[in-house]
Amino acid sequence: MTAIDSRPRGRRATNRLPARLLQWPTMAEADYDPRYLQGIEHFNKCDFYEAHEVWEELWADYKGPSRKFYQGLIQVAVCLHHFGNGNTRGAIKLYHSSRGYLEEYRPQHEGVDLDKLFSQLEACCREILESKEQFPKNEIVPDLIPEIHLE
């Protein structure tokens, strides 16, 4: 279990399924691979390792034009996983590479507002990105952790 698997203060955790999973999917959600949606659910619960695992399975099977998009999401999840576990050097590296993969899909792709995700991720990682230390000792701020919501 990672240091950020349980929902930090200000972010509610629950073992119950979200209400929207108990309903029929909307037309837009029905168009997405279930693994994509499952990864988003894990991501929004701060279960970044599981989000990465689910998206990596999708990425491995997928050969279409969104392949780099999925790879970028995987790297965002691993960036936040590393940051939450104190591996700030790894988080910084994955912050930059994730943006590289996702940049070509801006401003929006697969229902994700990438400009908003970039802004939230930058705010979350700002202290480690601006640090002059080789191994910044900053801790992730729970209220700044990004979430992904399909639009």
C-alpha positions as CSV (number, residue, x, y, z in Angstrom):
1,M,0.0,0.0,0.0
2,T,1.4,3.4,-0.9
3,A,1.4,6.4,1.3
4,I,-1.4,8.0,-0.7
5,D,-3.6,5.0,-1.2
6,S,-5.9,6.1,1.5
7,R,-7.7,9.3,0.7
8,P,-5.8,12.3,2.3
9,R,-7.6,14.9,4.3
10,G,-10.1,16.9,2.2
11,R,-10.7,13.9,-0.2
12,R,-13.3,11.4,0.8
13,A,-12.6,7.7,0.4
14,T,-15.2,5.0,0.3
15,N,-15.5,1.3,-0.3
16,R,-18.8,1.7,-2.0
17,L,-19.0,2.0,-5.7
18,P,-19.6,5.5,-7.0
19,A,-23.2,6.2,-7.8
20,R,-22.5,6.5,-11.5
21,L,-21.1,3.0,-11.7
22,L,-24.4,1.7,-10.3
23,Q,-26.3,3.3,-13.3
24,W,-26.2,2.5,-17.0
25,P,-23.2,4.2,-18.6
26,T,-23.9,7.4,-20.6
27,M,-23.6,7.2,-24.3
28,A,-20.2,8.9,-24.1
29,E,-18.9,6.4,-21.4
30,A,-20.2,3.5,-23.5
31,D,-17.8,4.6,-26.3
32,Y,-14.7,4.2,-24.0
33,D,-12.8,1.0,-23.3
34,P,-13.9,-0.1,-19.8
35,R,-10.2,-0.2,-18.8
36,Y,-9.8,3.5,-19.6
37,L,-12.8,4.3,-17.2
38,Q,-11.5,1.9,-14.6
39,G,-8.1,3.6,-14.7
40,I,-9.8,7.0,-14.2
41,E,-11.7,5.6,-11.2
42,H,-8.4,4.3,-9.6
43,F,-6.7,7.6,-10.4
44,N,-9.4,9.7,-8.7
45,K,-9.1,7.5,-5.6
46,C,-5.4,8.3,-5.5
47,D,-4.7,4.7,-6.3
48,F,-2.1,5.6,-8.9
49,Y,-0.3,2.3,-9.1
50,E,-3.6,0.5,-10.0
51,A,-4.5,3.2,-12.5
52,H,-1.1,2.7,-14.1
53,E,-1.6,-1.1,-14.2
54,V,-5.0,-0.9,-15.8
55,W,-3.9,1.7,-18.4
56,E,-0.8,-0.2,-19.1
57,E,-2.9,-3.3,-20.0
58,L,-5.0,-1.1,-22.3
59,W,-1.9,0.5,-23.9
60,A,-0.3,-2.9,-24.6
61,D,-3.5,-4.0,-26.4
62,Y,-4.2,-0.7,-28.3
63,K,-2.6,0.1,-31.6
64,G,-4.5,3.2,-32.7
65,P,-3.9,6.9,-32.7
66,S,-4.4,7.3,-28.9
67,R,-1.5,5.0,-28.0
68,K,0.7,7.9,-26.8
69,F,-2.2,9.4,-25.0
70,Y,-2.6,6.3,-22.9
71,Q,1.2,6.2,-22.3
72,G,1.1,9.8,-21.1
73,L,-1.7,9.0,-18.6
74,I,0.3,6.0,-17.4
75,Q,3.2,8.4,-16.8
76,V,1.1,11.0,-15.0
77,A,-0.2,8.2,-12.6
78,V,3.4,6.9,-12.0
79,C,4.6,10.5,-11.4
80,L,2.0,11.0,-8.7
81,H,2.7,7.5,-7.3
82,H,6.4,8.3,-7.0
83,F,5.7,11.8,-5.5
84,G,3.5,10.2,-2.9
85,N,6.1,7.7,-1.9
86,G,8.9,10.3,-1.6
87,N,10.6,9.5,-4.9
88,T,10.6,13.1,-6.0
89,R,13.4,12.7,-8.5
90,G,11.4,10.0,-10.3
91,A,8.3,12.2,-10.1
92,I,10.1,15.1,-11.8
93,K,11.3,12.8,-14.6
94,L,7.8,11.4,-15.2
95,Y,6.2,14.8,-15.0
96,H,8.2,16.0,-17.9
97,S,7.9,12.8,-20.0
98,S,4.1,12.6,-19.4
99,R,3.7,16.1,-20.8
100,G,5.8,15.1,-23.8
101,Y,3.4,12.2,-24.6
102,L,0.2,14.2,-24.0
103,E,1.2,17.5,-25.6
104,E,0.0,16.5,-29.2
105,Y,-3.5,15.7,-27.9
106,R,-4.2,19.1,-26.4
107,P,-6.5,20.8,-25.6
108,Q,-8.8,17.8,-25.1
109,H,-8.7,14.1,-26.0
110,E,-10.8,11.1,-25.1
111,G,-13.0,13.4,-22.9
112,V,-10.1,14.7,-20.8
113,D,-9.4,18.4,-20.7
114,L,-5.6,18.1,-21.0
115,D,-5.0,21.8,-20.3
116,K,-6.8,21.4,-17.0
117,L,-4.9,18.2,-16.2
118,F,-1.5,19.9,-17.0
119,S,-2.4,22.9,-14.9
120,Q,-3.4,20.7,-11.9
121,L,-0.4,18.5,-12.3
122,E,1.9,21.5,-12.4
123,A,0.3,23.0,-9.3
124,C,0.7,19.7,-7.5
125,C,4.4,19.3,-8.5
126,R,5.4,23.0,-8.5
127,E,7.5,22.8,-5.3
128,I,9.6,19.8,-6.5
129,L,9.9,21.3,-10.0
130,E,11.2,24.6,-8.7
131,S,13.5,23.0,-6.1
132,K,17.2,23.4,-6.5
133,E,17.9,20.2,-4.6
134,Q,18.9,17.1,-6.5
135,F,16.5,15.1,-4.3
136,P,13.8,17.4,-3.1
137,K,12.2,16.4,0.3
138,N,8.8,18.0,-0.4
139,E,5.7,16.0,0.3
140,I,2.6,15.9,-1.9
141,V,-0.2,18.2,-0.9
142,P,-3.4,16.2,-0.9
143,D,-5.6,19.1,-1.9
144,L,-3.5,19.7,-5.0
145,I,-3.6,16.2,-6.4
146,P,-5.3,16.3,-9.8
147,E,-8.4,14.4,-10.7
148,I,-9.7,13.3,-14.2
149,H,-13.3,14.0,-15.1
150,L,-14.6,13.2,-18.6
151,E,-16.2,16.1,-20.4
